[in-house]
Amino acid sequence: MPFRLRYGALLAIVLLGATSALAQKADARIRGLVADKKTGNPVRGGEVIYAGDSRSAPIDSAGRFVLTDLPSGIVRIYVRGRGYPVMTFAVALARGEDLERRFDVDSAGGASRSNAQALPKVAVTAEQPLGPRFADFERRRITGRGQYRTAEQIEKGNYMNLQDIVRDMRGVNVDCGGGAGCFIRMSRAPMQCLPQYIVDDRPDPDFGPGIAVRDIQGLEVYTGPTDTPGEYAGVNAGCGTIVIWTRSSPLRHKP
């Protein structure tokens, strides 16, 4: 092999190794302690889930965990301590950072409360998981205070449109007067106040109200600011919030 070719091949290998090393340095990680917010004692057992791809790390007997290979920027994690409700944390990570911090979880409502009120038993049927893109929807459906519908439930209901799906939900009204079509309004909202629509985690007041039923993979309905999740709380939360998840988050062209 000519010298120039050998030199070029060697240089390419060196550059590739340097690029790989830089990529490794860009990987951040979180080393954390999960503790009871009230007592400060470590929470033994459970898991911490990275919302980006649903990878999880166990919480050990000392309340500690390690999540590796995380991107830089704002990272969202779910902390599920044994006997505690799931809690969400947003963590800012620098490139290649090795962050160590404590995560306090609230025992209110968890299994550790001795005076917890027993709830009536409810029959639960298993559904197919929707996949990593719907991790936030699944989390809120399990732990949230809103009202939810999955694609399977919508298909079984033979609904014609979005208004049909929400018509029987508590605190939701469908106003079809005035000849301008039907509008969804929350019973607790001020007059002439329409809910905010979030489609695939983006505000979309144009596409949301008229979305085709066949495109809906998940639906979340929040009737006011008290039950709207923090990530969707804002000036329009008083009018209610409707969160729609579609099959593949397609790009939509607006006029």
Buried (B, 14 or more C-beta within 10 A) or exposed (E): EEEEEEEEEEEEEEEEEEEEEEEEEBBBBBBBBBBBBEEEEBBBBBBBBBBEEBBBBEBBEEBBBBBEEBEBEEBBBBBBBBBBBBBBBEBEBEEBBEBEEEBBBEBEEBEBEEEEEEEEEEEEEEEEEBEEBBBBBBBBBEBBEBBBBBBEBBEEEEBEBBBBBBBEBEBBBBEEEEEEEBBBBBEBBEEEEBBBBBBBBEEBEEBBBEBEBEBBBBBBBBBBBEBBBEBBBEEBBBBBBBBBBBEEEEEEEEE
